[in-house]
Structures are given as C-alpha cells and as structure tokens.
Amino acid sequence: MSSDNEERGRLLTSLENADSDIGLCGWMLVILSVLLMLVTLPISIWMCIKIVKEYERAIIFRLGRILRGGAKGPGLFFILPCTDSFINVDMRTITFDIPPQEVLTKDSVTVSVDGVVYYRVQNATLAVANITNADAATRLLAQTTLRNVLGTKNLAEILSDREEIAHTMQSSLDDATDDWGIKVERVEIKDVKLPLQLQRAMAAEAEASREARAKVIAAEGEMNASRALKEASLVIAESPSALQLRYLQTLNTIAAEKNSTIIFPLPLEMMQGFIKQ
C-alpha cells in the first residue's frame, strides 16, 4: 500500500510540474502568446481571465501539458491565448443508481439486487489525467463490484447483512478509484428481489412456523388448564364446603347474565338424601 501511495505521489508531482518540460519551442510559443496578449490589450484581457465557481476546479493545459500548481480555483485565474486551455471539474458529491444485477449467490440462488453510490472527485488533476470518463468508469466498476461481493455471500447473509455488504463495497470501490482521484463516500443496498417460487416457499415456511408456534402455545395452555383442574378436583374432594362455594359462584355467574328466567337446581344435600332413599 505504501509503494502504491509513493507511486501515486510521484505521478501527481510529475503532472503538476509538466509545464517545465515544454522545451525551447514551447517557451518561444509562450513568449509569442504573451506578446500577442499585450498587443491586443485591453480586449485580450477578457479572453485571458476566467472564473471558477466554489464547487469547481480548473485544470489548465499549456501546450498540452498540465500547468504547474495543479487545479485552480475557486475564483479568478489567468490563461494565455492560443497556448492554454482548461477543463472544469465538478467537486460536488454525485449520486447514481446501480441497475438491478442478477447475481448467483454462494448457495446457488439467483437474486436481483440494486443499490446507490455516493462519490465525489477528490483530486481534480488525477480525475482528468488518469481516466477518460471518471463517472462512467465508476458506474461500471460499481456494477461489477456488487456482483463480485454478493457472489461470496449466501442468501441468508444477503438478506440480513446489508450494512456489511455495503461497507465492503465502499472499501473496494474506494481503493479501486483512488488512482482516478475519486472518493467513494457511501454505498447503500436498495432492494433484494427473490424469484417468485422462492418467495412462495419462504412464505409457506414462515406460515408453517407460525402455526407450529401457535399449536405449542395452545398445548401449553391446555396442559396448564388440566393441571389447575386436577388441583381443584383434589381440593374439592378433600373439602365438601369448597364444592358448595363453587356451586354458589356458578349461581352468581348465571345471575349476572341478562336472562329473564333462572332455574335454581336443588341443593346437593337434598339430592344426596333422595339418592340414599
């Protein structure tokens, strides 16, 4: 990593100091350009002074070489007629959507995944000198990186570890675009679409799991109720007064309901007397 940084630093230094190698003919053309500007004053001044906005940087080329000092701006800068040209680079954060990518996961499931990437130009000189179209290259690289990262994950990991996948993508993209002067700020996974048959299978599995849990809860409730009834029957068997109390509670419950007619059964003692006779 340190060797890559040193090489990138040497490249950037050579780009920024390239105007010192224009040669004798180049310097003669520069002198002629300066004389032309002086002869045509003050008209030429409007052609030589340019303005760069706050969110832009200008890369000046003199006879095809990047001018010493690198990117200019924001504010005013000066160019020579005929020998100088410039390119404006937008330094604001750019957002783009990753189109849905058909990916075969590690456990052989085909899913469609899309996302969004946030990036900005961090070094305007590298973005102009090292890549033809930094935006298009970053978009294509984001698509391939998404497929490569998801190909190492199984379906469960893709559904549950979106943040980790996004962080892995951001690190990979940031490292790959560093030589282009690009800084990848954020990556987000937007949507994961499963095949219709797999969606139905997962829904059926979830429904079966819910039904199984409901049956377990119902069985536990019945077991607890049966234990309570058993304990109550033991108490009633040991104490006849408990049965009489339960009888009165039942009558109270019946009386609380909105019935026009209430039939009271015979007392238990009387029923026992008839049975003995």
ZILINDA-V783217 format. One line per field, one symbol per residue. psi: psi as a letter, one per 40 degrees, with the letter a starting at -180 (. if undefined). burial: + if it has 16 or more other C-alpha atoms within 10 Angstrom, else -. Layout:
# ZILINDA-V783217
psi: ???
burial: ???
This chain:
# ZILINDA-V783217
psi: ddddddddddddddddedeefeiddddddddddddddddeieddddddhihhideiihhhhhfeihiheaiiiiaiihiiiddiiihhhheihhhihhihhhhhidffhhihhiaihhiihdhddddddeidgdddddddddddddddddeeiiddddddfdddddddddddddddedeefhhhdihhhdihhiidddddddddddddddddddddddddddddddddddddddddddhdddddddddddddddddigidhhhhiiiddddddddd.
burial: -----------+--++-++--+---+---+-+++--+-------+------+---++++++++-++++-++++-----+++-++++-++++-----++-++-+++----++++++++++++++++++++----++--++--++-+++-+++-+-+--+---+--++-+++-+++-+++++++++-++++--+-------------------------------------------+------+----------------------------------
